[in-house]
Amino acid sequence: MPLEGKIEYLIENLKDIPDEMAEQGVEILAEAGEKEYAVVLARNKGLIQKAIQILVDEGDYLWAALIAKNAGLTAQSDMLYQEGLSYYIEMEMFGRAISAATALKIPPYEIDALFSRGIEVESRGSDLGQARTMIDCAMESLEIALIGREDELSGELIRALKEGREERAKNESNQEEETG
């Protein structure tokens, strides 16, 4: 059977692959770039370490750690989350870094610092003035949507929006005085 046929067969029959063909099927799928199918087949057939290795090679430490955790390999799961945290920070993938940090139960202030670094990285080269305008627009839309509502939560939101607007105006005024 040609390679394409094997790949198609493996994908279509993923749940029904005989155990004796599983390891070879995982190899075929992984080499063909069908990593997700290879991982699912490996996991379903009890080839946990193989599934984890494929994911680590792809840089998907979160899924690898989850597979380890679900297989009862808690220490390996924690190690994978830790390795993933380092990898994701280095690669500036802060959303994934925050997920790994959360799984490791890292203190909230450290997670907040990761979040801030992520925002800093994502905002490189961004027009912050345009972003501010978009946020202001969204806030105005929210305020308009709340007009006429008299429940407590709506009232609190309207007050918070008003306070935020006043605080921004005060900050902008102070900045103008400092620069001008």
C-alpha positions, 0 to 999 in steps of 0.5 A: 500500500502506498504511503498516502493510502496507509496514512488515510487508512490510519486516520480513518480507522484510528480507533480500530487499529489493532494493538500490534500495528499501533506503534508502526501506525504512530511512526507513520503518522508522525513522520507524515506530519500528522502529529495530532493523529499520531499522539491520539493513536499512541495515547489510546494504545497505551504508548504514553511515552511515545505520545509525550515525546512527539508533543515535546518534540513539537513544543506542545508541553501543555498537552504532553503534561496533560497526557502524563497527568491523566496517565497518573504520571504526576511527577513527569507532568509537573516536570513537563509543565516546568519545562514548558513554562521555560520554553514558552517564556523563551519563545515569548508564547505568554498565553501558554506560559500562563497556562503552564504557570497556572497548572504549576500553582505559581503565585498570582503575582508571578502570573500577573508578571507573565501577563504583563510581559505578554502584553509588552511583547504583543504591543511591540510595534503596535499603535497604542493610541489606536488601541486606546481609541478602540478600548474607549469605543468599546467602553462607550458601547457598554455604557450605551447598552447599560442606559435605562437599566436600573439593576445594581450591577449596571449601576456599578458598571456605569459608575466604574466607567465614569470613574475610569474616564475621569481618571484617564482624563486626569492622567492625560491632563497631567501628561500634557502639563509634563510634556508641554 
